[in-house]
C-alpha cells in the first residue's frame, strides 16, 4: 500500500512527495499550475485522503 503524500514547500518550490519505510523520498511530483487548478475543482469520484493522484 502506498503511503500518504505530503506537501513540501521550500519557499521557491512546492512538491508532493511520498516516503518509503525508511523515510526516504520514493516519489515526487512538482505542483504546477495545472495541479493547483485541479485542486480547486470538484471531481465526480472520491479518493481516499492524500491519495488523489491514484486512480483513473
C-alpha positions as protocol buffer text, in pm:
chain_id: "A"
residue {
  index: 1
  type: UNK
  ca { x: 0 y: 0 z: 0 }
}
residue {
  index: 2
  type: UNK
  ca { x: 128 y: 346 z: -86 }
}
residue {
  index: 3
  type: UNK
  ca { x: 191 y: 595 z: 187 }
}
residue {
  index: 4
  type: UNK
  ca { x: 15 y: 930 z: 201 }
}
residue {
  index: 5
  type: UNK
  ca { x: 151 y: 1223 z: 5 }
}
residue {
  index: 6
  type: UNK
  ca { x: 282 y: 1523 z: 192 }
}
residue {
  index: 7
  type: UNK
  ca { x: 333 y: 1875 z: 65 }
}
residue {
  index: 8
  type: UNK
  ca { x: 688 y: 2008 z: 88 }
}
residue {
  index: 9
  type: UNK
  ca { x: 718 y: 2387 z: 49 }
}
residue {
  index: 10
  type: UNK
  ca { x: 1078 y: 2512 z: 17 }
}
residue {
  index: 11
  type: UNK
  ca { x: 976 y: 2873 z: -36 }
}
residue {
  index: 12
  type: UNK
  ca { x: 1061 y: 2866 z: -406 }
}
residue {
  index: 13
  type: UNK
  ca { x: 911 y: 2529 z: -497 }
}
residue {
  index: 14
  type: UNK
  ca { x: 619 y: 2312 z: -385 }
}
residue {
  index: 15
  type: UNK
  ca { x: 619 y: 1935 z: -425 }
}
residue {
  index: 16
  type: UNK
  ca { x: 402 y: 1641 z: -324 }
}
residue {
  index: 17
  type: UNK
  ca { x: 623 y: 1355 z: -204 }
}
residue {
  index: 18
  type: UNK
  ca { x: 580 y: 1001 z: -79 }
}
residue {
  index: 19
  type: UNK
  ca { x: 823 y: 840 z: 161 }
}
residue {
  index: 20
  type: UNK
  ca { x: 924 y: 474 z: 182 }
}
residue {
  index: 21
  type: UNK
  ca { x: 955 y: 270 z: 503 }
}
residue {
  index: 22
  type: UNK
  ca { x: 1300 y: 419 z: 575 }
}
residue {
  index: 23
  type: UNK
  ca { x: 1164 y: 775 z: 545 }
}
residue {
  index: 24
  type: UNK
  ca { x: 1338 y: 848 z: 215 }
}
residue {
  index: 25
  type: UNK
  ca { x: 1156 y: 1002 z: -81 }
}
residue {
  index: 26
  type: UNK
  ca { x: 1018 y: 734 z: -312 }
}
residue {
  index: 27
  type: UNK
  ca { x: 810 y: 957 z: -542 }
}
residue {
  index: 28
  type: UNK
  ca { x: 797 y: 1331 z: -608 }
}
residue {
  index: 29
  type: UNK
  ca { x: 556 y: 1547 z: -811 }
}
residue {
  index: 30
  type: UNK
  ca { x: 601 y: 1918 z: -876 }
}
residue {
  index: 31
  type: UNK
  ca { x: 297 y: 2135 z: -801 }
}
residue {
  index: 32
  type: UNK
  ca { x: 245 y: 2321 z: -1125 }
}
residue {
  index: 33
  type: UNK
  ca { x: -36 y: 2549 z: -1239 }
}
residue {
  index: 34
  type: UNK
  ca { x: -238 y: 2253 z: -1360 }
}
residue {
  index: 35
  type: UNK
  ca { x: -221 y: 2073 z: -1024 }
}
residue {
  index: 36
  type: UNK
  ca { x: -315 y: 2385 z: -831 }
}
residue {
  index: 37
  type: UNK
  ca { x: -611 y: 2447 z: -1065 }
}
residue {
  index: 38
  type: UNK
  ca { x: -712 y: 2081 z: -1033 }
}
residue {
  index: 39
  type: UNK
  ca { x: -733 y: 2115 z: -654 }
}
residue {
  index: 40
  type: UNK
  ca { x: -989 y: 2393 z: -690 }
}
residue {
  index: 41
  type: UNK
  ca { x: -1234 y: 2180 z: -889 }
}
residue {
  index: 42
  type: UNK
  ca { x: -1468 y: 1907 z: -775 }
}
residue {
  index: 43
  type: UNK
  ca { x: -1431 y: 1562 z: -921 }
}
residue {
  index: 44
  type: UNK
  ca { x: -1702 y: 1310 z: -991 }
}
residue {
  index: 45
  type: UNK
  ca { x: -1527 y: 1033 z: -798 }
}
residue {
  index: 46
  type: UNK
  ca { x: -1385 y: 1043 z: -448 }
}
residue {
  index: 47
  type: UNK
  ca { x: -1046 y: 907 z: -346 }
}
residue {
  index: 48
  type: UNK
  ca { x: -902 y: 829 z: -2 }
}
residue {
  index: 49
  type: UNK
  ca { x: -741 y: 1126 z: 170 }
}
residue {
  index: 50
  type: UNK
  ca { x: -393 y: 1214 z: 31 }
}
residue {
  index: 51
  type: UNK
  ca { x: -424 y: 956 z: -247 }
}
residue {
  index: 52
  type: UNK
  ca { x: -561 y: 1193 z: -511 }
}
residue {
  index: 53
  type: UNK
  ca { x: -303 y: 1103 z: -774 }
}
residue {
  index: 54
  type: UNK
  ca { x: -408 y: 736 z: -772 }
}
residue {
  index: 55
  type: UNK
  ca { x: -697 y: 606 z: -976 }
}
residue {
  index: 56
  type: UNK
  ca { x: -835 y: 681 z: -1324 }
}
